[in-house]
Amino acid sequence: MTHGSLSPVLKGGLLALLAATLFGLSTPFVQRWGQGLGPFTTAALLYGGASLVSLFVRRPREREAPLRLGDTGRLLGMALSGAVIGPVALAWGLQRTSGTSASLMLTLEAFFTAVLAWRLYGETVDKRVVLAMASLLAGGVVLAFEQGLQGHAQLFGLVAVMVATAAWGVDNSLSRGLADRDPGQVVLSKSCLGAVATFTLAWAFGEPLPGGWVACGLVGIGASGYGLSLRFYLLAQRSFGAARTGSVFAFAPFIGALGAWGLGERGGSLLLVLGGALMLAGIALHLLESHEHEHAHEPTEHEHAHTHDDGHHDHHHEPMPQGAHSHRHVHAAQVHAHPHVPDLHHGHTH
């Protein structure tokens, strides 16, 4: 790796943090502008905005690997879990609980993502990661208890937000398999599928139409908090895996809680502070993980965007391209040791 390039961990962390910021700031605005709207209508407007932005933020075809017909099933699963169940449950829950508690509860998305990444992809889970996930789960239990003390409506709203986090955990795990594909195509396909499904459901349930300014506001939130955020999330997964991306992305709820406070919500309790502290501790533990050992790379042939300064792509071109590009290429067998994360080239078991 050249001295002028970012490490995969730093690059992935920055991309995930950017995705977290955009999504986190969207939550209190969805709660405010979604009042009085049906959850299907809210979700449809959000993913309508996400599909619009993906039309304008595209990279040249030669720089990214395109989607294939075999990706259809995974995309349908992402759309169902991440663009239908997740946003609908969130929109319903936000109308029945506080914005601060809901934002903090969204931290559980990292827990569900890490568990699924471990079970489905064999991503490394050591004692530190287990302790981090336990801390995140404990924080969620404390928040649920805190909301339960405030009445059943609050608790049901928080349970709906928890359902959203589980749905997005499934979505994140499915999207890991498409991390090497063109993120613009992935965002556009998922967003269009989700928008069509939720618009149809909103019409079928007779949900009321929003006013023009409200609709524009939610479409704008969807463009940044769901469209651009998903794009950056996919690029982060490409750099350092689903579990680590989910952990950094878990900062989104704290950004959302600050946004709710900035919009005038001043409610809170010691239990709310304790739940937030446990979740923050879980995030910190996960990010402080260090992983290095001698490992083997099996011979591999695949296609994805890559550069020639990352230590894993030493094949030759004539002439040699500058920057990121995509084509089918071969990796020879190799054994070496260096700090690494479960990215596209480090899926070995332990």
C-alpha positions as CSV (number, residue, x, y, z in Angstrom):
1,M,0.0,0.0,0.0
2,T,1.3,3.4,-0.9
3,H,1.9,6.0,1.8
4,G,-0.5,8.4,0.1
5,S,-3.6,6.1,0.3
6,L,-5.9,5.5,3.2
7,S,-5.9,2.2,5.0
8,P,-9.0,0.0,4.5
9,V,-9.9,0.5,8.2
10,L,-9.6,4.3,8.0
11,K,-11.3,4.6,4.6
12,G,-14.2,2.2,5.7
13,G,-14.6,4.0,9.0
14,L,-14.8,7.4,7.4
15,L,-17.4,6.2,4.8
16,A,-19.4,4.5,7.5
17,L,-19.3,7.6,9.7
18,L,-20.5,9.7,6.8
19,A,-23.4,7.3,6.2
20,A,-24.2,7.3,9.9
21,T,-24.3,11.1,10.0
22,L,-26.7,11.4,7.0
23,F,-29.0,8.6,8.3
24,G,-28.9,9.8,12.0
25,L,-29.9,13.4,11.1
26,S,-32.8,12.0,9.1
27,T,-34.6,10.3,12.0
28,P,-35.9,13.3,14.0
29,F,-37.0,15.0,10.7
30,V,-38.9,11.9,9.7
31,Q,-40.6,12.0,13.0
32,R,-41.5,15.7,12.7
33,W,-42.6,15.7,9.0
34,G,-44.2,12.3,9.1
35,Q,-46.8,13.2,11.7
36,G,-50.3,12.5,10.4
37,L,-49.0,10.4,7.5
38,G,-49.4,6.7,7.2
39,P,-46.2,4.6,7.6
40,F,-46.4,3.3,4.0
41,T,-46.7,6.8,2.6
42,T,-43.7,8.0,4.6
43,A,-41.6,5.0,3.5
44,A,-42.6,5.5,-0.1
45,L,-41.6,9.2,-0.1
46,L,-38.2,8.4,1.6
47,Y,-37.3,5.7,-0.9
48,G,-38.7,7.8,-3.8
49,G,-36.1,10.4,-2.8
50,A,-33.4,7.7,-2.5
51,S,-34.1,6.5,-6.0
52,L,-34.0,10.1,-7.4
53,V,-30.6,10.8,-6.0
54,S,-29.1,7.6,-7.3
55,L,-30.0,8.7,-10.8
56,F,-27.6,11.6,-10.5
57,V,-24.8,10.1,-8.4
58,R,-23.3,7.6,-10.8
59,R,-19.7,6.5,-11.6
60,P,-18.5,5.6,-15.1
61,R,-19.4,2.0,-16.1
62,E,-15.7,1.0,-16.5
63,R,-15.0,1.9,-12.8
64,E,-17.6,-0.4,-11.2
65,A,-18.8,-4.0,-11.6
66,P,-22.4,-4.0,-12.8
67,L,-25.3,-6.0,-11.2
68,R,-26.0,-9.4,-12.7
69,L,-29.2,-11.4,-13.1
70,G,-28.1,-13.7,-10.3
71,D,-28.3,-10.7,-7.9
72,T,-32.1,-10.5,-8.3
73,G,-33.0,-12.6,-5.2
74,R,-30.7,-10.7,-3.0
75,L,-32.0,-7.3,-4.2
76,L,-35.6,-8.4,-3.6
77,G,-34.6,-9.5,0.0
78,M,-32.9,-6.1,0.5
79,A,-35.9,-4.2,-0.8
80,L,-38.4,-6.2,1.4
81,S,-36.4,-5.9,4.6
82,G,-34.6,-2.6,4.2
83,A,-37.0,-0.5,2.0
84,V,-40.4,-1.9,3.2
85,I,-40.4,-3.5,6.7
86,G,-37.6,-1.3,8.1
87,P,-38.9,2.2,7.2
88,V,-42.5,1.3,7.7
89,A,-41.8,0.0,11.2
90,L,-39.7,3.0,12.0
91,A,-42.3,5.5,10.7
92,W,-45.0,3.8,12.8
93,G,-42.8,3.6,15.9
94,L,-41.6,7.3,15.6
95,Q,-45.2,8.4,16.0
96,R,-45.6,6.4,19.3
97,T,-42.3,7.1,21.2
98,S,-39.8,9.9,21.8
99,G,-37.4,10.8,19.1
100,T,-34.4,10.5,21.5
101,S,-35.2,7.0,22.7
102,A,-36.0,5.8,19.1
103,S,-32.8,7.2,17.8
104,L,-30.8,5.4,20.6
105,M,-32.7,2.2,20.0
106,L,-31.5,2.2,16.4
107,T,-28.1,1.4,17.7
108,L,-29.3,-2.2,17.9
109,E,-28.9,-2.4,14.2
110,A,-25.2,-2.9,14.8
111,F,-26.0,-5.8,17.1
112,F,-28.2,-7.6,14.5
113,T,-25.7,-6.8,11.7
114,A,-22.7,-8.2,13.6
115,V,-24.5,-11.4,14.6
116,L,-25.7,-12.1,11.1
117,A,-22.2,-11.3,9.6
118,W,-20.7,-13.8,12.0
119,R,-23.2,-16.5,11.3
120,L,-23.6,-16.0,7.5
121,Y,-20.1,-14.8,6.5
122,G,-17.9,-16.1,9.2
123,E,-16.6,-12.6,10.1
124,T,-14.3,-12.6,13.1
125,V,-16.0,-12.5,16.5
126,D,-13.5,-12.4,19.4
127,K,-14.1,-11.8,23.1
128,R,-14.0,-8.0,22.6
129,V,-16.7,-8.2,19.8
130,V,-18.9,-10.4,22.0
131,L,-18.6,-8.0,24.9
132,A,-19.4,-5.1,22.5
133,M,-22.6,-6.8,21.3
134,A,-23.6,-7.7,24.8
135,S,-23.2,-4.0,25.8
136,L,-25.3,-2.9,22.8
137,L,-28.0,-5.4,23.7
138,A,-28.0,-4.4,27.4
139,G,-28.4,-0.8,26.3
140,G,-31.5,-1.7,24.2
141,V,-33.1,-3.6,27.1
142,V,-32.6,-0.5,29.4
143,L,-34.2,1.8,26.8
144,A,-37.1,-0.6,26.5
145,F,-37.6,-0.7,30.3
146,E,-37.3,3.1,30.4
147,Q,-40.1,3.5,27.8
148,G,-42.2,0.9,29.5
149,L,-42.3,3.0,32.6
150,Q,-43.8,5.8,30.5
151,G,-46.8,3.8,29.2
152,H,-47.7,1.1,26.7
153,A,-47.9,3.4,23.7
154,Q,-44.3,4.4,24.3
155,L,-43.2,0.8,24.6
156,F,-45.0,-0.4,21.5
157,G,-43.4,2.4,19.6
158,L,-40.0,1.3,20.8
159,V,-40.7,-2.3,19.9
160,A,-41.6,-1.2,16.4
161,V,-38.2,0.7,16.1
162,M,-36.5,-2.5,17.3
163,V,-38.3,-4.4,14.5
164,A,-36.9,-1.8,12.1
165,T,-33.3,-2.4,13.4
166,A,-33.7,-6.2,12.9
167,A,-35.0,-5.7,9.4
168,W,-32.1,-3.4,8.5
169,G,-29.7,-5.9,10.1
170,V,-31.0,-8.4,7.5
171,D,-30.7,-5.8,4.8
172,N,-27.1,-5.0,5.8
173,S,-26.1,-8.7,5.7
174,L,-27.7,-9.2,2.3
175,S,-26.0,-6.1,0.9
176,R,-22.6,-7.4,1.9
177,G,-22.9,-9.8,-0.9
178,L,-23.3,-6.9,-3.3
179,A,-20.5,-4.7,-1.9
180,D,-18.4,-5.4,-5.0
181,R,-21.2,-4.2,-7.4
182,D,-21.8,-0.7,-8.6
183,P,-23.3,1.1,-5.5
184,G,-25.3,3.4,-7.7
185,Q,-27.1,0.5,-9.4
186,V,-27.7,-1.2,-6.0
187,V,-29.2,1.9,-4.5
188,L,-31.4,2.6,-7.5
189,S,-32.7,-1.0,-7.7
190,K,-33.4,-1.3,-4.0
191,S,-35.0,2.2,-3.8
192,C,-37.2,1.7,-6.8
193,L,-38.4,-1.7,-5.6
194,G,-39.1,-0.3,-2.1
195,A,-40.8,2.8,-3.4
196,V,-43.1,0.9,-5.7
197,A,-44.1,-1.6,-3.0
198,T,-44.8,1.0,-0.3
199,F,-46.7,3.4,-2.7
200,T,-48.9,0.4,-3.7
201,L,-49.5,-0.5,-0.1
202,A,-50.2,3.1,0.8
203,W,-52.9,3.3,-1.9
204,A,-54.3,-0.1,-0.9
205,F,-54.8,1.0,2.7
206,G,-56.2,4.4,1.7
207,E,-53.5,6.4,3.5
208,P,-54.0,10.2,3.2
209,L,-51.8,12.2,0.7
210,P,-49.3,14.6,2.2
211,G,-49.1,18.3,1.5
212,G,-46.6,19.6,-1.1
213,W,-44.0,20.9,1.3
214,V,-44.2,17.8,3.5
215,A,-43.8,15.5,0.5
216,C,-40.8,17.6,-0.7
217,G,-39.3,17.5,2.7
218,L,-39.5,13.7,3.0
219,V,-38.2,13.2,-0.5
220,G,-35.2,15.3,0.4
221,I,-34.6,13.4,3.6
222,G,-34.8,10.2,1.6
223,A,-32.3,11.5,-0.9
224,S,-29.7,12.2,1.7
225,G,-30.5,10.0,4.7
226,Y,-31.5,6.9,2.7
227,G,-30.0,7.3,-0.8
228,L,-26.6,8.8,-0.2
229,S,-26.3,7.1,3.1
230,L,-26.8,3.7,1.6
231,R,-24.2,4.4,-1.1
232,F,-21.6,5.3,1.5
233,Y,-22.6,2.3,3.6
234,L,-22.0,-0.1,0.7
235,L,-18.6,1.4,0.0
236,A,-17.7,1.1,3.6
237,Q,-18.7,-2.6,3.6
238,R,-16.4,-3.1,0.7
239,S,-13.5,-1.7,2.7
240,F,-13.9,-3.5,6.0
241,G,-16.9,-5.9,6.2
242,A,-20.5,-5.9,7.4
243,A,-19.9,-6.1,11.2
244,R,-17.4,-3.3,11.4
245,T,-19.4,-1.0,9.1
246,G,-22.5,-1.7,11.3
247,S,-20.5,-0.8,14.4
248,V,-19.4,2.6,13.1
249,F,-22.8,3.2,11.6
250,A,-24.2,2.7,15.2
251,F,-23.1,6.3,15.8
252,A,-26.1,7.3,13.7
253,P,-28.6,7.1,16.6
254,F,-26.5,9.4,18.8
255,I,-26.4,11.9,15.9
256,G,-30.2,11.4,15.7
257,A,-30.6,12.0,19.4
258,L,-28.6,15.2,19.2
259,G,-30.8,16.2,16.2
260,A,-34.0,15.5,18.3
261,W,-32.5,17.7,21.1
262,G,-31.7,20.4,18.6
263,L,-35.4,20.3,17.4
264,G,-36.6,21.0,20.9
265,E,-37.1,17.6,22.5
266,R,-35.8,17.9,26.1
267,G,-37.2,14.8,27.7
268,G,-34.9,12.3,29.3
269,S,-34.1,10.3,32.4
270,L,-31.2,8.5,34.1
271,L,-32.3,5.3,32.5
272,L,-32.1,7.0,29.1
273,V,-28.5,8.1,29.9
274,L,-27.6,4.6,31.1
275,G,-28.9,3.0,28.0
276,G,-27.1,5.4,25.8
277,A,-23.8,4.9,27.7
278,L,-24.0,1.1,27.4
279,M,-24.6,1.4,23.7
280,L,-21.7,3.9,23.3
281,A,-19.4,1.5,25.2
282,G,-20.4,-1.3,22.9
283,I,-19.5,0.8,19.8
284,A,-16.1,1.8,21.3
285,L,-15.2,-1.8,22.1
286,H,-16.0,-2.9,18.6
287,L,-14.0,-0.2,17.0
288,L,-10.9,-0.8,19.2
289,E,-10.5,-4.4,17.9
290,S,-7.1,-5.2,16.3
291,H,-6.7,-8.2,14.1
292,E,-3.4,-9.5,12.6
293,H,-2.1,-13.0,11.8
294,E,-0.6,-15.0,9.0
295,H,-3.3,-16.0,6.6
296,A,-3.6,-17.6,3.2
297,H,-5.4,-16.4,0.1
298,E,-6.8,-19.1,-2.2
299,P,-6.6,-18.5,-6.0
300,T,-9.6,-16.4,-6.9
301,E,-11.1,-14.9,-10.1
302,H,-13.7,-12.1,-9.7
303,E,-14.7,-8.6,-10.7
304,H,-14.9,-5.5,-8.6
305,A,-13.6,-1.9,-8.4
306,H,-10.0,-1.9,-7.4
307,T,-6.7,0.0,-7.5
308,H,-3.1,-1.2,-7.8
309,D,-1.8,0.3,-4.5
310,D,-3.6,-1.9,-1.9
311,G,-1.2,-4.9,-1.7
312,H,-3.7,-7.3,-3.3
313,H,-3.9,-6.2,-7.0
314,D,-0.5,-6.6,-8.6
315,H,-1.7,-7.7,-12.1
316,H,-0.5,-5.6,-15.1
317,H,-2.3,-3.6,-17.7
318,E,-1.1,-2.0,-20.9
319,P,-1.3,0.9,-20.5
320,M,-1.7,0.9,-16.7
321,P,-4.9,2.7,-15.6
322,Q,-4.9,5.5,-13.0
323,G,-7.2,5.2,-10.0
324,A,-10.1,2.8,-9.5
325,H,-11.3,0.6,-12.3
326,S,-13.2,-2.6,-12.7
327,H,-12.7,-5.8,-14.7
328,R,-12.4,-9.5,-14.2
329,H,-9.0,-10.4,-12.7
330,V,-7.2,-13.3,-11.1
331,H,-5.6,-13.5,-7.7
332,A,-2.8,-16.0,-7.3
333,A,-2.4,-18.0,-4.1
334,Q,-0.6,-16.0,-1.4
335,V,0.4,-16.4,2.3
336,H,1.3,-13.3,4.3
337,A,0.6,-11.4,7.5
338,H,-0.7,-7.9,8.0
339,P,-3.5,-6.1,9.9
340,H,-6.8,-6.8,8.1
341,V,-10.5,-6.8,8.4
342,P,-13.1,-9.1,6.7
343,D,-13.3,-7.2,3.5
344,L,-13.7,-8.7,0.0
345,H,-10.2,-10.4,0.2
346,H,-10.3,-11.6,3.8
347,G,-13.2,-13.9,4.2
348,H,-11.1,-16.7,5.7
349,T,-12.4,-18.6,8.7
350,H,-10.8,-18.7,12.2
